[in-house]
């Protein structure tokens, strides 16, 4: 009997942010696998399930184990926070299943990614073209990361930074801000959300030229507005262009 393997994105962390599909898959899975921190988060909501957890940097081992369990005929849910197809486990699962030539059906279950969760806290900063860039150089060379930041600046994209800072990468977000200031004003709004969608959530709005002094850590999402983004009543707003096209004169 062929098993099934789900790559499940469970959102920012709160039960209320999980999709109905994600909840259904997790409830009906024989085994739930994932990074230790994520498994501990899910145990609060699904305490009676069987869990297999592995620490950080053991992603390949985790995926091979999940594929093997599914090959035994089990229904396996490999969980990721946010969306499993955005810096999550979906890609690695598909690669490893292909490498092993495993007779396993794999389905990706989307979730609310950190960019969406953070944007909802800040207001509406992602209303126009945007890009997501991870500042982690664990998988991507530093030079390539900063090249992408430069391209985003040239294109006037709103930029959402994942993994903005760590002990080893203390100044990467500052370097990225310096690059963006070649193309946009230093007073461009920047929104910072820590633990988006979780109980300990907090947010902070600053400007591009003050990023170096902002409270940013590895649990933060940083959203840099484009040249038209502004702040009103504590909310970041990026115009989509409706006012220019239709005007607001008739809005009551």
DOLUMNU-688294 format. One line per 3 residues: number of its first residue (from 1); for each residue z, y, x of N, C-alpha, C, O. Coordinates in nm, 3 decimals, m for minus. Each point is the difference from the previous one (the first is absolute). Example, Ala and Ser with C-alpha at 12.3 -4.5 7.8 and 13.67 -1.06 7.14 Angstrom:
<atoms>
1) 0.780/m0.569/1.319/0.000/0.119/m0.089/0.000/0.120/0.090/0.066/m0.002/0.104  m0.138/0.107/m0.139/0.006/0.119/0.082/0.073/0.109/m0.077/0.017/0.111/0.051
</atoms>
This chain:
<atoms>
1) 0.000/m0.120/0.085/0.000/0.120/m0.085/0.000/0.125/0.088/0.086/0.015/0.087  m0.182/0.072/m0.110/m0.009/0.122/0.079/0.102/0.102/m0.049/0.010/0.026/m0.120  0.064/0.030/0.213/0.096/0.103/m0.035/m0.067/0.135/m0.009/m0.122/0.012/0.016
4) 0.203/0.089/m0.042/m0.053/0.135/m0.010/0.090/0.095/0.076/0.123/m0.013/m0.002  m0.185/0.107/0.068/0.073/0.096/0.082/m0.030/0.141/m0.050/m0.116/0.041/m0.008  0.221/0.031/m0.024/m0.013/0.138/m0.046/0.048/0.096/0.109/0.107/m0.019/0.057
7) m0.186/0.121/m0.029/0.044/0.110/0.085/0.046/0.110/m0.095/m0.083/0.069/m0.061  0.213/m0.053/0.048/0.057/0.085/m0.105/0.055/0.131/0.057/0.085/m0.001/0.089  m0.134/0.111/m0.140/0.059/0.129/0.031/0.101/0.033/m0.109/m0.035/0.007/m0.117
10) 0.162/0.013/0.157/0.101/0.024/m0.103/0.042/0.146/m0.010/0.102/0.032/m0.061  m0.181/0.057/0.122/0.027/0.142/m0.015/0.108/0.051/0.095/0.032/m0.067/0.098  0.023/0.185/m0.127/0.096/0.063/0.091/0.131/m0.075/0.016/0.067/0.014/0.103
13) m0.029/m0.092/m0.202/0.125/m0.075/0.014/0.080/m0.016/m0.128/0.072/m0.099/m0.015  m0.084/0.194/m0.077/0.072/m0.009/m0.126/m0.072/m0.090/m0.099/m0.123/m0.005/m0.002  0.200/m0.064/m0.080/m0.059/m0.091/m0.099/m0.093/0.076/m0.094/m0.105/m0.052/m0.040
16) 0.143/0.175/0.006/m0.079/0.079/m0.095/m0.138/0.037/0.053/m0.087/0.038/m0.077  0.068/m0.049/0.209/m0.130/0.033/0.058/m0.089/m0.122/0.021/m0.114/0.013/0.042  0.166/m0.132/m0.071/m0.081/m0.121/0.013/m0.095/m0.012/m0.120/0.037/0.035/m0.112
19) m0.157/m0.084/0.137/m0.092/m0.022/m0.110/0.040/m0.125/m0.077/0.070/m0.088/0.053  m0.114/0.080/m0.178/0.029/m0.119/m0.081/m0.056/m0.125/0.066/0.060/m0.107/m0.006  m0.177/0.121/0.068/m0.063/m0.114/0.068/0.086/m0.047/0.118/0.020/m0.120/0.018
22) 0.030/0.214/0.062/0.082/m0.036/0.115/0.127/m0.072/m0.045/0.039/m0.100/0.061  0.024/0.150/m0.165/0.122/m0.062/m0.052/m0.029/m0.142/m0.048/0.076/m0.093/0.028  m0.186/0.077/m0.100/m0.036/m0.131/m0.052/m0.027/m0.100/0.113/0.045/m0.114/m0.006
25) m0.118/0.158/0.108/m0.032/m0.088/0.112/0.127/m0.042/0.074/0.018/m0.118/0.032  0.070/0.213/m0.005/0.123/m0.030/0.073/0.089/m0.095/m0.081/0.058/m0.093/0.055  m0.049/0.117/m0.185/0.083/m0.086/m0.085/m0.050/m0.144/m0.002/0.080/m0.093/m0.008
28) m0.210/0.075/0.015/m0.058/m0.134/m0.014/m0.034/m0.068/0.132/m0.047/m0.114/0.000  0.070/0.181/0.110/m0.030/m0.060/0.131/0.103/m0.107/0.035/0.117/0.011/m0.037  m0.162/m0.114/0.107/0.092/m0.102/0.051/0.079/0.053/0.119/0.118/m0.029/0.017
31) m0.187/0.107/0.065/0.062/0.053/0.122/m0.043/0.146/0.017/m0.116/0.034/m0.025  0.209/0.050/0.068/m0.030/0.139/0.032/0.020/0.019/0.149/0.108/m0.029/0.053  m0.210/0.076/0.016/0.010/0.023/0.144/m0.019/0.147/0.030/m0.066/0.072/m0.075
34) 0.124/m0.027/0.186/m0.016/0.140/0.036/0.088/0.042/0.115/0.081/m0.078/0.051  m0.098/0.202/m0.010/0.083/0.063/0.102/0.144/0.003/m0.051/0.024/0.025/m0.118  0.072/m0.051/0.205/0.140/m0.015/m0.038/0.051/0.115/m0.087/0.065/m0.024/m0.101
37) m0.094/0.147/0.138/0.047/0.116/m0.077/m0.055/m0.001/m0.142/0.073/0.031/m0.095  m0.200/m0.067/0.078/m0.061/m0.002/m0.133/0.056/m0.114/m0.084/0.021/0.015/m0.121  0.003/m0.127/0.184/0.059/m0.114/m0.072/0.138/0.036/m0.053/0.034/m0.033/m0.113
40) 0.045/0.101/0.195/0.134/0.041/m0.045/m0.008/0.097/m0.117/0.085/m0.003/m0.089  m0.185/0.089/0.088/m0.019/0.093/m0.111/m0.029/m0.075/m0.129/0.051/0.036/m0.106  m0.133/m0.141/0.114/m0.041/m0.074/m0.119/0.109/m0.092/m0.052/0.003/m0.031/m0.119
43) 0.084/m0.014/0.206/0.107/m0.091/m0.044/0.089/0.062/m0.107/0.058/m0.071/m0.082  m0.048/0.204/0.083/0.081/0.068/m0.102/m0.059/m0.019/m0.139/0.073/m0.005/m0.099  m0.205/m0.005/0.092/m0.068/m0.009/m0.129/m0.036/m0.143/m0.039/m0.011/m0.033/m0.118
46) m0.008/m0.051/0.219/m0.038/m0.140/m0.026/0.092/m0.092/0.082/m0.045/m0.064/0.095  0.173/0.057/m0.131/0.098/m0.070/0.083/m0.014/m0.152/0.006/0.051/m0.063/0.093  m0.119/0.004/m0.189/m0.005/m0.146/m0.008/m0.125/m0.062/0.063/m0.023/m0.120/m0.013
49) m0.057/0.201/0.081/m0.123/m0.051/0.059/0.026/m0.057/0.140/0.102/0.027/0.062  m0.198/m0.108/m0.015/0.005/m0.051/0.137/m0.071/0.100/0.091/m0.114/0.038/m0.026  0.181/0.003/0.132/m0.055/0.100/0.091/m0.015/m0.056/0.141/0.082/m0.080/0.046
52) m0.188/0.124/0.022/m0.019/m0.029/0.142/m0.030/0.133/0.067/m0.103/0.062/m0.027  0.193/m0.017/0.114/m0.015/0.132/0.063/m0.019/m0.013/0.151/0.052/m0.092/0.063  m0.127/0.186/m0.007/m0.015/0.008/0.145/0.018/0.145/0.043/m0.025/0.091/m0.079
55) 0.068/m0.067/0.203/0.023/0.137/0.047/m0.129/0.073/0.033/m0.109/m0.057/m0.004  0.124/0.184/0.038/m0.113/0.082/0.042/m0.065/m0.060/0.124/0.066/m0.061/0.084  m0.196/0.079/m0.073/m0.088/m0.051/0.107/m0.033/m0.148/m0.016/m0.069/m0.057/0.084
58) 0.116/m0.005/m0.191/m0.030/m0.141/m0.025/m0.099/m0.016/m0.116/0.002/m0.100/m0.071  m0.087/0.200/0.053/m0.093/m0.001/m0.113/m0.095/m0.120/0.004/m0.027/m0.061/m0.103  m0.024/0.029/0.221/m0.095/m0.111/0.011/0.068/m0.132/m0.037/m0.057/m0.082/m0.073
61) 0.178/0.062/0.124/0.074/m0.122/m0.033/0.027/m0.008/m0.150/m0.012/m0.106/m0.061  0.049/0.220/0.004/0.030/0.006/m0.143/m0.121/m0.039/m0.083/0.011/m0.075/m0.098  m0.126/0.125/0.136/m0.122/m0.030/m0.075/m0.043/m0.145/0.015/m0.042/m0.063/m0.096
64) 0.054/0.010/0.217/m0.035/m0.141/0.020/0.091/m0.090/m0.084/m0.046/m0.098/m0.058  0.174/0.133/0.052/0.095/m0.076/m0.078/m0.036/0.006/m0.149/0.006/m0.101/m0.070  m0.043/0.220/0.023/m0.036/0.017/m0.141/m0.125/m0.080/m0.035/m0.006/m0.064/m0.105
67) m0.093/0.066/0.194/m0.123/m0.076/m0.023/0.031/m0.150/m0.002/m0.054/m0.073/m0.084  0.138/0.028/0.174/0.037/m0.142/0.005/0.073/m0.043/m0.128/m0.026/m0.109/m0.052  0.116/0.192/0.003/0.073/m0.032/m0.122/m0.095/m0.010/m0.120/0.013/m0.089/m0.084
70) m0.109/0.182/0.078/m0.098/m0.004/m0.109/m0.089/m0.123/0.012/m0.039/m0.059/m0.100  0.006/0.022/0.224/m0.083/m0.119/0.023/0.070/m0.127/m0.046/m0.065/m0.101/m0.029  0.198/0.105/0.023/0.078/m0.114/m0.049/0.002/m0.007/m0.153/0.057/m0.093/m0.058
73) m0.118/0.192/m0.006/m0.006/0.001/m0.145/0.096/0.096/m0.067/0.010/0.002/m0.123  0.060/0.078/0.202/0.098/0.092/m0.056/m0.065/0.135/m0.035/m0.102/0.038/0.056  0.165/0.031/m0.150/m0.040/0.136/m0.033/0.089/0.093/0.082/0.122/0.001/m0.015
76) m0.185/0.077/0.101/0.074/0.081/0.096/m0.030/0.148/m0.021/m0.116/0.040/m0.018  0.220/0.042/0.019/m0.016/0.145/m0.008/0.039/0.061/0.134/0.118/m0.001/0.038  m0.216/0.053/0.033/0.027/0.072/0.124/0.016/0.147/m0.036/m0.096/0.064/m0.044
79) 0.215/m0.008/0.063/0.028/0.134/m0.050/m0.010/0.105/0.109/0.034/m0.023/0.116  m0.082/0.141/m0.157/m0.004/0.118/0.085/0.048/0.117/m0.084/m0.022/0.003/m0.121  0.089/0.092/0.183/0.031/0.121/m0.074/m0.129/0.079/m0.020/m0.098/m0.022/0.071
82) 0.099/0.112/m0.167/m0.120/0.078/m0.027/m0.112/m0.087/m0.054/0.021/m0.080/m0.092  m0.139/0.095/0.148/m0.117/m0.078/m0.039/m0.031/m0.099/0.113/m0.009/0.039/0.116  m0.007/m0.165/m0.151/m0.019/m0.102/0.104/m0.132/0.015/0.075/m0.017/m0.057/0.108
85) m0.076/0.133/m0.164/m0.128/0.022/0.066/m0.007/0.129/0.079/m0.105/0.032/0.056  0.216/0.043/m0.050/0.006/0.124/0.078/0.111/m0.015/0.103/0.117/0.017/m0.032  m0.154/m0.049/0.154/0.095/m0.030/0.108/0.093/m0.114/m0.037/0.108/m0.013/0.057
88) m0.148/m0.071/m0.152/0.082/m0.112/m0.044/m0.048/m0.131/0.057/m0.063/m0.004/0.106  0.092/m0.105/m0.179/m0.026/m0.134/0.053/m0.128/m0.063/m0.052/m0.037/m0.108/0.046  m0.032/0.170/m0.139/m0.118/m0.062/m0.060/m0.107/m0.033/0.103/m0.057/m0.109/0.000
91) 0.030/0.204/0.089/m0.105/m0.022/0.099/0.031/m0.113/0.096/m0.086/m0.083/0.029  0.211/0.079/0.020/0.039/m0.105/0.093/m0.006/m0.137/m0.067/m0.044/m0.098/0.060  0.088/0.092/m0.186/m0.006/m0.127/m0.073/m0.142/m0.052/m0.010/m0.026/m0.118/0.025
94) m0.066/0.205/m0.060/m0.140/m0.041/m0.014/m0.057/m0.044/0.135/m0.075/m0.097/0.007  0.110/0.169/0.100/m0.049/m0.036/0.133/0.052/m0.137/0.043/m0.075/m0.083/0.051  0.203/0.061/m0.073/0.061/m0.127/0.044/m0.049/m0.117/m0.085/m0.026/m0.108/0.052
97) 0.013/0.130/m0.183/m0.052/m0.106/m0.086/m0.141/m0.038/0.043/m0.037/m0.118/m0.002  m0.042/0.217/0.042/m0.136/m0.026/0.048/0.004/m0.075/0.134/m0.078/m0.093/0.022  0.169/0.136/0.066/0.014/m0.065/0.130/0.039/m0.148/m0.015/m0.051/m0.086/0.071
100) 0.141/0.060/m0.165/0.050/m0.137/m0.020/m0.092/m0.082/m0.091/0.021/m0.120/m0.019  m0.124/0.187/m0.039/m0.089/m0.065/m0.096/0.083/m0.067/m0.111/m0.027/m0.113/m0.042  0.127/0.187/m0.004/0.094/m0.053/m0.099/m0.061/m0.003/m0.139/m0.067/0.095/m0.042
103) 0.089/m0.204/m0.028/m0.047/m0.014/m0.138/0.105/0.061/m0.093/0.069/m0.070/m0.073  m0.060/0.202/0.079/0.103/0.073/m0.074/m0.064/0.120/m0.069/m0.078/0.074/0.060  0.112/m0.055/m0.186/m0.048/0.117/m0.073/0.094/0.117/0.030/0.122/m0.015/m0.009
106) m0.179/0.129/0.043/0.081/0.118/0.031/m0.037/0.114/m0.095/m0.117/0.031/m0.018  0.219/0.029/m0.040/m0.020/0.114/m0.091/0.087/0.117/0.046/0.118/m0.018/0.030  m0.177/0.135/m0.024/0.074/0.120/0.037/0.048/0.072/m0.125/m0.078/0.027/m0.092
109) 0.207/0.004/0.089/0.061/0.071/m0.113/0.036/0.140/0.047/0.092/0.016/0.081  m0.161/0.087/m0.129/0.024/0.136/0.049/0.134/0.055/m0.044/0.060/m0.045/m0.098  m0.013/0.144/0.173/0.125/0.066/m0.034/m0.008/0.149/0.028/m0.100/0.049/0.053
112) 0.205/0.023/m0.089/0.005/0.145/0.023/0.026/0.024/0.148/0.106/m0.035/0.052  m0.202/0.095/0.016/0.015/0.023/0.143/0.089/0.122/0.027/0.022/0.082/m0.090  0.028/m0.071/0.212/0.094/0.106/0.035/m0.061/0.139/m0.018/0.071/0.094/m0.036
115) m0.200/m0.080/0.061/m0.065/0.130/m0.016/0.010/0.048/m0.144/0.030/0.117/m0.025  m0.055/m0.206/m0.070/0.009/0.036/m0.142/0.143/0.030/m0.040/0.026/0.097/m0.072  0.067/m0.179/0.119/0.141/0.021/m0.033/0.050/0.133/0.054/0.068/0.075/m0.071
118) m0.102/m0.044/0.195/0.044/0.125/0.061/m0.065/0.120/m0.068/0.066/0.101/m0.025  m0.194/m0.112/m0.005/m0.071/0.110/m0.065/0.061/0.034/m0.135/0.009/0.117/m0.037  0.034/m0.218/m0.037/0.058/0.024/m0.133/0.131/0.076/0.010/0.037/0.073/m0.092
121) 0.035/m0.089/0.202/0.125/0.072/0.022/m0.027/0.146/0.034/0.072/0.090/m0.043  m0.177/m0.067/0.121/m0.030/0.134/0.050/m0.071/0.088/m0.102/0.005/0.122/0.011  m0.071/m0.181/m0.109/m0.077/0.077/m0.098/m0.136/m0.063/m0.019/m0.012/m0.108/m0.057
124) m0.094/0.177/0.105/m0.135/m0.054/m0.010/m0.080/0.037/0.125/m0.100/0.071/m0.009  0.144/m0.119/0.125/m0.067/0.039/0.125/m0.129/m0.076/0.030/m0.077/0.043/0.085  0.053/m0.155/m0.153/m0.117/m0.083/0.032/m0.112/0.014/m0.102/m0.073/m0.095/m0.025
127) 0.060/0.213/m0.033/m0.098/0.019/m0.107/m0.143/0.015/0.050/m0.093/0.005/m0.080  0.075/0.003/0.210/m0.135/0.007/0.056/m0.011/m0.106/0.110/0.091/m0.080/0.019  m0.201/0.081/0.053/m0.026/m0.104/0.099/0.113/m0.006/0.103/0.044/0.102/0.054
130) 0.002/m0.224/m0.027/0.109/m0.016/0.096/m0.022/m0.125/0.084/m0.080/m0.087/m0.034  0.153/0.081/0.143/m0.004/m0.117/0.086/0.141/m0.043/0.034/0.092/0.082/0.008  m0.074/m0.212/0.012/0.128/m0.055/0.044/m0.015/m0.044/0.145/m0.092/m0.076/0.033
133) 0.180/0.123/0.052/m0.004/m0.036/0.142/0.138/m0.047/0.043/0.099/0.070/m0.018  m0.093/m0.189/0.074/0.125/m0.049/0.057/0.012/0.050/0.144/m0.094/m0.011/0.078  0.210/0.065/m0.045/0.023/0.047/0.137/0.062/m0.107/0.089/0.039/0.027/0.113
136) m0.032/m0.149/m0.164/0.048/m0.111/0.083/m0.111/m0.045/0.094/m0.113/m0.027/m0.043  0.145/0.021/0.171/m0.099/m0.046/0.099/0.021/m0.145/0.040/m0.047/m0.044/0.105  0.118/m0.030/m0.188/0.023/m0.142/0.028/m0.132/m0.078/m0.005/m0.021/m0.091/0.081
139) m0.066/0.127/m0.176/m0.128/m0.069/m0.016/m0.120/0.088/0.035/m0.110/m0.051/0.023  0.131/0.181/m0.019/m0.110/0.094/0.021/0.031/0.092/0.118/0.110/0.056/0.005  m0.201/m0.039/0.089/0.026/0.086/0.116/0.029/0.145/m0.042/m0.058/0.051/m0.095
142) 0.148/0.012/0.168/0.039/0.138/m0.027/m0.122/0.093/m0.004/m0.010/0.086/m0.087  m0.081/m0.104/0.181/m0.117/0.088/0.008/m0.086/m0.009/m0.126/m0.054/0.100/m0.046  0.042/m0.220/m0.010/m0.079/m0.018/m0.122/0.071/0.060/m0.120/m0.064/0.058/m0.088
145) 0.196/m0.071/0.083/0.077/0.061/m0.109/m0.023/0.150/m0.002/m0.029/0.057/m0.105  0.042/0.007/0.220/m0.014/0.146/0.006/m0.145/0.044/m0.022/m0.025/0.110/m0.049  m0.070/m0.195/0.083/m0.140/0.029/m0.030/m0.020/0.005/m0.151/m0.071/0.086/m0.052
148) 0.134/m0.179/m0.018/m0.010/m0.003/m0.146/0.068/0.122/m0.063/m0.049/0.055/m0.098  0.162/m0.014/0.157/0.068/0.121/m0.048/m0.093/0.120/0.015/m0.009/0.083/m0.090  m0.058/m0.075/0.205/m0.092/0.111/0.025/m0.114/0.000/m0.102/m0.038/0.105/m0.051
151) m0.016/m0.221/0.024/m0.109/m0.010/m0.099/0.048/0.043/m0.139/m0.073/0.066/m0.074  0.196/m0.105/0.040/0.056/0.040/m0.129/0.017/0.151/m0.008/m0.020/0.061/m0.104  0.059/m0.002/0.217/0.014/0.145/0.004/m0.134/0.069/m0.017/m0.010/0.099/m0.073
154) m0.092/m0.148/0.141/m0.134/0.058/m0.012/m0.051/m0.006/m0.143/m0.068/0.091/m0.047  0.101/m0.199/m0.023/m0.048/m0.018/m0.137/0.087/0.065/m0.105/m0.029/m0.011/m0.119  0.135/0.079/0.160/0.096/0.064/m0.092/0.058/m0.100/m0.100/0.025/0.034/m0.115
157) m0.004/m0.156/0.161/0.064/m0.101/m0.085/0.150/0.028/m0.011/0.062/0.046/0.096  m0.005/m0.074/m0.212/0.144/m0.015/m0.009/0.032/m0.124/0.083/m0.072/m0.099/m0.006  0.180/0.104/0.084/0.032/m0.113/0.088/0.138/m0.054/m0.035/0.099/0.073/m0.005
160) m0.096/m0.203/m0.020/0.126/m0.068/m0.028/0.033/m0.090/0.119/m0.073/m0.095/0.029  0.182/0.126/0.039/0.039/m0.076/0.119/0.102/m0.108/m0.036/0.106/0.029/m0.056  m0.140/m0.154/0.089/0.094/m0.110/m0.007/0.059/m0.019/0.141/m0.062/0.040/0.098
163) 0.181/m0.099/m0.090/0.065/m0.028/0.129/m0.002/0.122/0.092/m0.046/m0.009/0.114  0.095/0.123/m0.162/m0.018/0.124/0.075/0.083/0.013/0.127/m0.038/0.072/0.092  0.151/m0.142/m0.086/0.088/0.019/0.116/0.087/m0.123/0.023/0.042/m0.068/m0.093
166) m0.016/0.042/0.220/0.095/m0.103/0.041/0.060/0.044/0.133/m0.039/0.104/0.053  0.131/m0.181/0.001/0.061/0.037/0.128/m0.105/0.005/0.110/0.007/0.086/0.089  m0.104/m0.176/m0.093/m0.104/m0.004/0.102/m0.113/0.098/m0.028/m0.077/0.033/0.090
169) 0.067/0.013/m0.214/m0.110/0.090/m0.040/0.059/0.130/m0.057/m0.042/0.046/m0.106  0.137/0.011/0.178/0.076/0.114/m0.053/m0.085/0.124/m0.023/0.032/0.081/m0.087  m0.142/m0.065/0.163/m0.077/0.124/m0.011/m0.140/m0.019/m0.058/m0.079/0.094/0.000
172) 0.047/m0.213/m0.050/m0.136/m0.023/m0.049/m0.035/0.090/m0.119/m0.110/0.054/m0.007  0.204/m0.038/m0.085/m0.030/0.082/m0.118/m0.014/0.147/0.040/m0.076/0.074/m0.062  0.149/m0.031/0.165/m0.015/0.137/0.049/m0.137/0.019/0.064/m0.065/0.103/m0.020
175) 0.021/m0.202/0.097/m0.133/0.006/0.062/m0.109/0.004/m0.108/m0.099/0.072/0.013  0.119/m0.151/m0.118/m0.097/m0.002/m0.110/m0.005/0.136/m0.069/m0.108/0.048/m0.036  0.224/0.014/0.018/0.006/0.133/m0.062/m0.074/0.103/0.085/m0.070/0.087/m0.052
178) 0.086/m0.096/0.183/m0.069/0.092/0.090/m0.151/m0.014/m0.013/m0.073/0.100/0.001  0.026/m0.222/m0.013/m0.144/m0.023/m0.017/m0.048/0.061/m0.131/m0.104/0.066/m0.003  0.178/m0.089/m0.104/m0.042/0.052/m0.131/0.001/0.153/m0.002/m0.079/0.061/m0.072
181) 0.168/0.000/0.150/0.005/0.147/0.002/m0.119/0.063/0.071/m0.015/0.122/m0.002  m0.070/m0.204/0.063/m0.126/0.053/0.053/m0.095/0.035/m0.115/m0.092/0.080/0.016  0.116/m0.142/m0.132/m0.094/0.012/m0.111/0.060/0.064/m0.126/m0.074/0.042/m0.088
184) 0.206/m0.035/0.080/0.061/0.061/m0.119/0.122/0.081/0.039/0.056/m0.017/0.109  m0.016/0.106/m0.198/0.109/0.094/0.025/0.133/m0.071/0.026/0.028/m0.106/m0.057  0.053/0.165/0.144/0.130/m0.057/0.030/0.094/0.000/m0.118/0.098/m0.075/m0.002
187) m0.126/0.158/m0.099/0.084/0.007/m0.119/m0.046/m0.097/m0.110/0.048/0.006/m0.113  m0.141/m0.095/0.147/m0.042/m0.103/m0.095/0.120/m0.083/m0.042/0.077/m0.044/0.085  m0.058/0.022/m0.216/0.115/m0.078/m0.046/m0.001/m0.145/0.050/m0.105/m0.064/0.007
190) 0.223/0.017/0.027/0.019/m0.139/0.042/0.118/m0.057/m0.079/0.110/0.055/0.002  m0.135/m0.166/m0.070/0.106/m0.065/m0.076/0.049/m0.125/0.071/m0.080/m0.078/0.053  0.210/0.060/m0.051/0.061/m0.116/0.066/0.087/m0.072/m0.103/0.088/0.060/m0.060
193) m0.114/m0.188/0.042/0.081/m0.080/m0.093/0.057/m0.118/0.077/m0.072/m0.077/0.063  0.202/0.064/m0.071/0.069/m0.111/0.068/0.041/m0.102/m0.105/0.055/0.036/m0.104  m0.080/m0.163/0.131/0.032/m0.109/m0.092/m0.059/0.025/m0.139/0.070/m0.009/m0.101
196) m0.198/0.041/0.096/m0.066/0.029/m0.128/0.016/m0.115/m0.098/m0.026/m0.116/0.033  0.071/0.148/m0.155/0.013/m0.100/m0.105/0.122/m0.088/0.009/0.011/m0.098/m0.073  0.083/0.131/0.163/0.121/m0.080/0.015/0.123/0.084/m0.035/m0.010/0.121/m0.018
199) 0.124/m0.185/0.008/0.122/0.069/m0.041/0.034/0.116/0.093/0.049/0.103/m0.046  m0.074/m0.119/0.175/0.037/0.102/0.098/m0.110/0.103/0.025/0.002/0.070/0.101  m0.097/m0.060/m0.192/m0.114/0.092/0.013/0.045/0.144/0.021/0.094/0.048/m0.064
202) m0.165/0.021/0.154/0.021/0.143/0.020/m0.134/0.062/0.038/m0.089/m0.068/0.051  0.074/0.198/m0.077/m0.126/0.066/0.032/0.025/0.139/0.058/0.107/0.058/m0.017  m0.208/m0.008/0.086/0.013/0.126/0.072/m0.140/0.058/0.017/m0.093/m0.071/0.036
205) 0.079/0.200/m0.062/m0.130/0.067/0.018/0.014/0.105/0.109/0.091/0.083/m0.003  m0.182/m0.086/0.098/0.000/0.094/0.111/m0.143/0.048/0.024/m0.083/m0.008/m0.090  0.055/0.055/0.209/m0.135/0.043/0.035/m0.046/m0.072/0.126/0.080/m0.057/0.074
208) m0.209/0.061/m0.051/m0.059/m0.075/0.112/0.057/0.046/0.134/0.021/m0.083/0.089  0.004/0.213/m0.074/0.051/0.049/0.128/0.149/m0.025/0.018/0.055/0.030/0.106  0.012/m0.086/m0.207/0.143/m0.029/0.010/0.029/m0.150/m0.003/0.115/m0.041/m0.012
211) m0.220/m0.040/0.022/0.018/m0.146/m0.006/0.094/m0.050/0.109/0.076/m0.095/m0.022  m0.080/0.159/0.138/0.083/m0.046/0.113/0.149/0.006/m0.032/0.079/m0.072/0.061  m0.039/0.157/m0.155/0.141/0.016/m0.035/0.036/m0.071/m0.130/0.114/0.009/m0.046
214) m0.208/m0.079/m0.013/0.021/m0.062/m0.131/0.074/m0.134/0.012/m0.009/m0.067/0.103  0.083/0.028/m0.208/0.074/m0.127/0.001/m0.092/m0.119/m0.028/m0.011/m0.046/m0.113  m0.055/m0.002/0.217/m0.097/m0.109/m0.012/0.048/m0.120/0.080/0.045/0.014/0.113
217) m0.055/m0.132/m0.174/0.033/m0.123/0.073/m0.094/m0.111/m0.044/m0.098/0.026/m0.070  0.126/m0.149/0.109/m0.089/m0.112/m0.029/m0.006/m0.035/m0.148/m0.089/m0.073/m0.043  0.184/0.124/m0.036/0.001/m0.028/m0.143/m0.071/0.109/m0.080/0.002/m0.001/m0.123
220) m0.065/0.095/0.193/m0.062/0.116/m0.065/m0.151/m0.018/m0.020/m0.067/m0.070/0.076  0.018/0.135/m0.180/m0.143/0.020/m0.020/m0.023/0.150/0.012/0.071/0.079/m0.063  m0.169/m0.038/0.141/m0.029/0.141/0.022/m0.138/0.032/m0.057/m0.099/m0.060/0.039
223) 0.094/0.156/m0.132/m0.127/0.039/m0.060/m0.031/0.145/0.037/0.073/0.092/m0.035  m0.183/m0.074/0.107/m0.045/0.133/0.042/m0.110/0.046/m0.094/m0.101/m0.069/m0.016  0.120/0.183/m0.047/m0.099/0.051/m0.094/m0.129/0.043/0.068/m0.006/0.010/0.123
226) m0.097/0.015/m0.204/m0.124/0.054/0.056/0.006/0.153/m0.003/0.106/0.057/m0.025  m0.218/0.008/0.050/0.001/0.147/0.011/0.028/0.070/m0.132/0.027/0.120/m0.001  m0.032/m0.193/m0.111/0.025/0.060/m0.131/0.134/m0.040/m0.061/0.036/0.050/m0.107
229) 0.037/m0.137/0.171/0.128/m0.047/m0.055/0.102/0.114/0.002/0.008/0.077/0.096  0.071/m0.069/m0.202/0.105/0.102/m0.006/0.125/m0.059/m0.063/m0.002/m0.111/m0.052  0.111/0.187/0.057/0.127/m0.043/m0.059/0.039/0.099/m0.109/m0.001/0.121/0.020
232) 0.037/m0.176/m0.136/0.047/0.084/m0.109/0.114/m0.072/m0.072/m0.013/m0.117/m0.037  0.123/0.187/0.018/0.117/m0.058/m0.067/0.044/m0.131/0.066/0.041/m0.094/m0.068  m0.051/0.091/0.200/0.047/m0.117/0.073/m0.095/m0.119/m0.002/0.038/m0.108/0.044
235) m0.159/0.127/m0.093/m0.097/m0.110/m0.008/m0.124/0.032/0.084/m0.053/0.111/m0.005  0.008/m0.210/0.082/m0.126/0.014/0.072/m0.116/m0.025/m0.095/m0.001/m0.099/m0.074  m0.097/0.188/0.077/m0.116/m0.013/m0.088/m0.127/0.018/0.083/m0.014/0.099/0.071
238) m0.076/m0.195/m0.082/m0.133/0.014/0.060/m0.100/0.012/m0.113/m0.021/m0.096/m0.074  m0.043/0.212/0.059/m0.096/0.018/m0.110/m0.118/m0.096/0.012/m0.052/m0.025/0.110  0.010/m0.028/m0.223/m0.117/m0.087/m0.004/m0.128/0.081/m0.012/m0.108/m0.046/0.038
241) 0.120/0.168/m0.090/m0.116/0.087/m0.017/m0.029/0.036/m0.144/m0.101/0.064/m0.028  0.189/m0.105/m0.063/m0.024/0.028/m0.142/0.001/0.149/m0.030/m0.080/0.048/m0.080  0.172/0.026/0.143/0.007/0.143/m0.028/m0.128/0.070/0.043/m0.050/0.087/m0.071
244) m0.003/m0.125/0.188/m0.123/0.063/0.047/m0.118/m0.032/m0.091/m0.087/0.084/m0.022  0.085/m0.206/m0.032/m0.114/m0.042/m0.082/0.009/0.048/m0.144/m0.098/0.046/m0.058  0.220/m0.057/0.000/0.015/0.029/m0.142/0.087/0.122/m0.030/m0.012/0.061/m0.106
247) 0.099/m0.024/0.201/0.092/0.110/m0.023/0.116/m0.041/m0.088/m0.010/m0.096/m0.077  0.121/0.168/0.090/0.119/m0.029/m0.080/0.024/0.107/m0.106/0.108/0.005/m0.059  m0.205/0.078/0.035/0.019/0.113/m0.093/0.036/m0.046/m0.140/0.072/0.069/m0.071
250) m0.124/m0.186/0.030/0.023/m0.046/m0.137/0.114/m0.101/m0.011/0.023/m0.057/m0.107  0.048/0.036/0.218/0.112/m0.094/m0.004/0.121/0.067/m0.062/0.043/0.106/0.047  0.012/m0.166/m0.153/0.116/0.059/m0.068/0.130/m0.053/0.058/0.108/0.038/m0.044
</atoms>
